[in-house]
Amino acid sequence: MAFPIELRAHKTAVLGLHVTFIDTDMTNGVVMKKTSPRQAAEAALVGLEANMEEVLVAP
C-alpha cells in the first residue's frame, strides 16, 4: 500500500470504500438488504473527513 502513502505527501486522499450491494437499477432483481446510495456517499465523506484509509458500509 505504498501508493496511498505516496499520494498523501501531495495532499491527495485515498479511501478504500467497501460497500455491500447498493440499491440501484443494476441490483433491482437482487433480493437482499441493500445500501442506499446516500448512505454510501455519507459514509465516504465521513471517512474522508476522519482521514480514514478504509470504510466498510453495510445496511
C-alpha positions as protocol buffer text, in pm:
chain_id: "A"
residue {
  index: 1
  type: MET
  ca { x: 0 y: 0 z: 0 }
}
residue {
  index: 2
  type: ALA
  ca { x: 275 y: 248 z: -83 }
}
residue {
  index: 3
  type: PHE
  ca { x: 61 y: 433 z: -336 }
}
residue {
  index: 4
  type: PRO
  ca { x: -177 y: 593 z: -81 }
}
residue {
  index: 5
  type: ILE
  ca { x: 121 y: 691 z: 136 }
}
residue {
  index: 6
  type: GLU
  ca { x: 289 y: 850 z: -163 }
}
residue {
  index: 7
  type: LEU
  ca { x: -26 y: 1042 z: -258 }
}
residue {
  index: 8
  type: ARG
  ca { x: -73 y: 1165 z: 99 }
}
residue {
  index: 9
  type: ALA
  ca { x: 250 y: 1363 z: 60 }
}
residue {
  index: 10
  type: HIS
  ca { x: 74 y: 1551 z: -224 }
}
residue {
  index: 11
  type: LYS
  ca { x: -237 y: 1612 z: -7 }
}
residue {
  index: 12
  type: THR
  ca { x: -442 y: 1363 z: -209 }
}
residue {
  index: 13
  type: ALA
  ca { x: -684 y: 1148 z: -10 }
}
residue {
  index: 14
  type: VAL
  ca { x: -724 y: 780 z: -97 }
}
residue {
  index: 15
  type: LEU
  ca { x: -1016 y: 594 z: 58 }
}
residue {
  index: 16
  type: GLY
  ca { x: -1098 y: 226 z: 23 }
}
residue {
  index: 17
  type: LEU
  ca { x: -1479 y: 219 z: 25 }
}
residue {
  index: 18
  type: HIS
  ca { x: -1615 y: -133 z: 74 }
}
residue {
  index: 19
  type: VAL
  ca { x: -1990 y: -139 z: 12 }
}
residue {
  index: 20
  type: THR
  ca { x: -2239 y: -425 z: 3 }
}
residue {
  index: 21
  type: PHE
  ca { x: -2493 y: -420 z: -280 }
}
residue {
  index: 22
  type: ILE
  ca { x: -2608 y: -64 z: -346 }
}
residue {
  index: 23
  type: ASP
  ca { x: -2976 y: -10 z: -420 }
}
residue {
  index: 24
  type: THR
  ca { x: -2959 y: 87 z: -789 }
}
residue {
  index: 25
  type: ASP
  ca { x: -3125 y: -23 z: -1112 }
}
residue {
  index: 26
  type: MET
  ca { x: -2844 y: -278 z: -1158 }
}
residue {
  index: 27
  type: THR
  ca { x: -2934 y: -458 z: -834 }
}
residue {
  index: 28
  type: ASN
  ca { x: -3311 y: -431 z: -881 }
}
residue {
  index: 29
  type: GLY
  ca { x: -3356 y: -810 z: -908 }
}
residue {
  index: 30
  type: VAL
  ca { x: -3128 y: -898 z: -617 }
}
residue {
  index: 31
  type: VAL
  ca { x: -3334 y: -992 z: -313 }
}
residue {
  index: 32
  type: MET
  ca { x: -3131 y: -890 z: -8 }
}
residue {
  index: 33
  type: LYS
  ca { x: -3071 y: -588 z: 212 }
}
residue {
  index: 34
  type: LYS
  ca { x: -2901 y: -315 z: 13 }
}
residue {
  index: 35
  type: THR
  ca { x: -2717 y: 2 z: 99 }
}
residue {
  index: 36
  type: SER
  ca { x: -2873 y: 324 z: -23 }
}
residue {
  index: 37
  type: PRO
  ca { x: -2658 y: 542 z: -249 }
}
residue {
  index: 38
  type: ARG
  ca { x: -2698 y: 823 z: 4 }
}
residue {
  index: 39
  type: GLN
  ca { x: -2569 y: 601 z: 287 }
}
residue {
  index: 40
  type: ALA
  ca { x: -2263 y: 504 z: 81 }
}
residue {
  index: 41
  type: ALA
  ca { x: -2187 y: 867 z: -9 }
}
residue {
  index: 42
  type: GLU
  ca { x: -2229 y: 984 z: 350 }
}
residue {
  index: 43
  type: ALA
  ca { x: -2000 y: 708 z: 479 }
}
residue {
  index: 44
  type: ALA
  ca { x: -1737 y: 806 z: 222 }
}
residue {
  index: 45
  type: LEU
  ca { x: -1750 y: 1171 z: 328 }
}
residue {
  index: 46
  type: VAL
  ca { x: -1731 y: 1082 z: 698 }
}
residue {
  index: 47
  type: GLY
  ca { x: -1433 y: 857 z: 627 }
}
residue {
  index: 48
  type: LEU
  ca { x: -1254 y: 1125 z: 427 }
}
residue {
  index: 49
  type: GLU
  ca { x: -1316 y: 1389 z: 693 }
}
residue {
  index: 50
  type: ALA
  ca { x: -1181 y: 1149 z: 959 }
}
residue {
  index: 51
  type: ASN
  ca { x: -870 y: 1074 z: 748 }
}
residue {
  index: 52
  type: MET
  ca { x: -960 y: 704 z: 743 }
}
residue {
  index: 53
  type: GLU
  ca { x: -793 y: 471 z: 495 }
}
residue {
  index: 54
  type: GLU
  ca { x: -1086 y: 229 z: 464 }
}
residue {
  index: 55
  type: VAL
  ca { x: -1459 y: 237 z: 530 }
}
residue {
  index: 56
  type: LEU
  ca { x: -1699 y: -56 z: 539 }
}
residue {
  index: 57
  type: VAL
  ca { x: -2062 y: 25 z: 456 }
}
residue {
  index: 58
  type: ALA
  ca { x: -2335 y: -230 z: 519 }
}
residue {
  index: 59
  type: PRO
  ca { x: -2711 y: -191 z: 551 }
}
